[in-house]
Structures are given as C-alpha cells and as structure tokens.
Amino acid sequence: MHFQRLRLSGFKSFVDPTEFRIEPGLTGIVGPNGCGKSNLLEALRWVMGANSAKAMRAGGMDDVIFAGSGKRPPRNHADVTLTIDNADRRAPAAYNDHPVLEVVRRIDKGAGSTYRINGKEVRARDVQLLFADASTGSNSPALVRQGQISELIAAKPQNRRLILEEAAGVSGLHSRRHEAELRLRAAEANLSRLDDVAQELEGGLNRLRREARQAERYKKLSAEIRALQGAVLHARWNEARLAAERLREEAAQAARAVEETARAAAGATAAAAKAEEALAPLRDAEAVAAAVLGKLAIDKDRIEREGEALAAEVARREAEIVRLDSDRARETQMVEDARAALARLAEDLEGLEAAVAEAPERIPELQAALTAAEAARAQADAEVERLAAELAAEEAR
C-alpha cells in the first residue's frame, strides 16, 4: 500500500481545505519555522489512529481544531483524509475489493472522533489494524518527529525490537496476537462464568425437583381433600334435605295457625267496629271537654299575665312612694333651713336698724346694707314660697 494524498480541513493551522500530494519517489516540504510542516506529520499520525493529545502537541484532542485568529473565526470540526493505493491488495480482506482506500477521521468539538473507510463508519481499532498490517501506524518509528533521532539512538532494547519487528512487517501480527489474547482471556472469563451459571442452574434444577415432588404430593393431598370435601358436602346436603322436609311440615303447621289467627282477627275486627260505634258519643264529649279545657287554660294564662302586670305596677308604686317620702323629707329640711335663714336675716336686720339708730352718720352705708338685706330677705321669702308650693304639690300628688 502506498500513500497518495493527504487532505486537511480545519486541522490546526489548515483552516481551509488543503491537499498534500505524495508522489512516487522523494517528496519534501521546505519552509520556515511555524509554517506548519510538523502539522502535516501530526495530521498523518492523527488519521492513522493516534489517541494521545500530547503527541499532537495539544492539551486535549479538541485542540487540533482550528482555534481562530484575528481575521478568521474558529471552526467547530476538523477532518483529515488519507488516500491509499491498494493496487497490490495488501489491505485486510474486508477492504481488498477496492483498489483505492480513503481513510477519514473527523472530530467535532465536544463530541469526539469518528472514522470512515471508503465512506463506511468503522472503529478506531479497525483503522489501527489496517495500518499495522502495512507495517506502519501512528506510533511507527518510520514517522520521525522532532527529537526522535536522539531517542532512537538511546532507545532500550525492547524499543529497538519494536522497530525491527515493524521493519520485518510483523507488528500487525503482534497486534492481532494481543487482540487474540484479550479475546482468549475474555473467553476464559466467560467459561468461568458459564461454570458458575451451570452450578446455579444445577442448584435451581435440584430445587425444581424438590418442588416437583412437593407438587406431586400436593396433587395427591388435593385429591384426598376433594374426596373428603365431597363426602362432607354430601352429608351437609342430607342434613339440608332433612331440614327442608322439617321446615315444610313447620310451614304447613304455621299456615294452619295463620288461618285460625285470621278467623280470630276477623271476629276481633267485627268487635272493634261495634266498639267504634259505641265510642263515637264519647269522642264528641271528649272534644267538647277538650275545647272547654283549652278555653279555661287560655283564661288562666291571661289572668296570670294580668296578675304579674298588677304586681309589677304595685312594686313600681311602692318604689314611687318611697321616692316621694325621701323628696318630702328633703323639701321639709330645705324649708326649715330657709326659716332659719330668715330668722338670721331678721336678727341681722334688727342689728342694722339698731346700728342706724346709733350712728346717724352711717345712714347712707347702713341704708345700702339694709336695702341689700331687704332684697336678700325678699329673695329668701320667694324661695321659701316656691319650696312650700313644690312641697304642697308633692304632698298633693
């Protein structure tokens, strides 16, 4: 198998679709530092199934997608296509029907990678075995990266053995042997699991045998139980039949008793009708007495209500008499107080008159005092007359 073309789109610095043709003979790439020469080698390793982000000089596998620049927006996916000439039919049997193989690896941001060979989706392991059979691959020492020459010179014998095996074309056999060993281990684990399952099934079979014996015993016991139940039901049926015959006889006797009772009831009904005719005058008298009694009860209630009203009026009049007595005592006290005041005023008037007689020079002053005393006495007399009138009115009432 010979590599023919390497097509990149959105991979690292190759944002636009770029095709790198690998012609027969020696093909070289010349350019300054940072122009993307190492990106082509990493794209070749990536499409052959490299899973190490460190080998891609990235922190994560999504970093192989173009991250954008000052003038270009970032991409959400990247894909690399490797075209292989399979004219000598050295590819695995599943792909030997095609003279040209196209291996495509596509990565979407946050969704992982997918592989396709000639448009058919395959596993990453299938792609790795394809290149391993061709004595190459993503980890092939034939793909020399920066600083790898010094690593090969100082390599351990085991690593040198890998280089010789790849040069001899047996690295694919080692990969397939490793895969076959893994399958054998899985088969051994499955066989061990099958032994455990067989033991579990054997235990289940023994349990089912015990359950079958128990079921057989259950069937026998069920048959015996059904026979016993049949005998019991037959005995109960006999008892029920005898009870039914006895109940029929009792029903006949009850029917005869009912007939006799009906005849007696007819006689009692006739007697009741006669008694009803005799009770009619008594019921009329009872109705008249009930009417009279109702009227008397009404009169009694009316008289009781009037008696209660009169008792309330008497109590009110007695309270009014008590109040009038207290008012009369108060008015009498007021009259006595007025008479005492009049006596005091008369004494004062006599004193004033004596003072007037004794002191002619104080006549104007004493005259004024006398006038004031006369006015006070007249006012007191009027008040006494008013109180006397009120007292006479209260006594009259």
FENDA-V912658 format. One line per field, one symbol per residue. burial: + if it has 9 or more other ideal C-beta (glycine too) atoms within 8 Angstrom, else -. A space follows every 10 residues. Layout:
burial = ???
This chain:
burial = +-++++++++ ++-+-----+ -+-------- -----+-+++ ++++++++++ --+-++-+-- +-++++---- ----+-++++ ++++++---- +---++---+ +++++++--- ----+++--- ---+-+++++ ++++++++-+ +-+----+-- -+--+---++ -++-++---- ++-+++--+- ---------- ---------- ---------- ---------- ---------- ---------- ---------- ---------- ---------- ---------- ---------- ---------- ---------- ---------- ---+--++-- ++-++--++- ++--++-++- -++-++--+- -++--++-++ --++-++--+ +-++--++-+ +--+---
